[in-house]
Amino acid sequence: MKLFLDTANLDDIRAAAKLGVIHGVTTNPTLISREKGDLSAIIREIASLVDGPVFAEVIAQNAEGMIREGRELASIDKAVCVKIPMTEAGLTAVSALSKEGIPVCCTLVFSAAQALLASNAGARYVAPFIGRFDDIGYDGIEAVASIAEVLSDGEFGTEVVAASVRSPLHAVEAARAGADIATVPPKALFQMIRHPLTDAGLAKFMKDWADSGREA
Ligand code: G3P
């Protein structure tokens, strides 16, 4: 499973990019709203920092506006993948933009039925939000598994991007559930690095080395 970074914060993207584990970046209106500056400039800068797709979401709620904004977003950089919400108008926009060769992620997908529609409309990705299920007492990982299952025939090559990842465990469970990608916020990504046994083991190596009288 590939890892993407879920943020629009350029400093966080620079820090994560150094690890060499990030294969794309996802943004959305909430993540963009936390940053200052012009949307196009932010997206263009993100595209310069990572190898891989940069997801940027439309704001319009009607199909014509989504299509117009999707074309505008796609024109910012060749790395841009347009995010379109899973609505009736959204499906029309997914279909139109996909036919123009513009990569689209259908977002806010919460059911296998929605994922099937998005895939048939030409979405390159579908994004189920794990954390949002957990917020209302449902099992987000189960939803990812169900969506991955119905898309597993590869009929349209649509990939599952597990989103709203709130912890390292979410990322691991998304992989187990069959997600193609997990988009992970910076905090959870850096939490994935740490393990107490790694820390303890390294400390012991360094102590034994020092105790042997060798230079650090
Ligand atoms: O990728 C979607 C993500 O940014 C939403 O996360 O934690 O607000 O559900 P959250």
Residues whose N, C-alpha, C, O or C-beta is under 5 A from the ligand:
A	BS01	G3P	D6 G131 R132 A163 S164
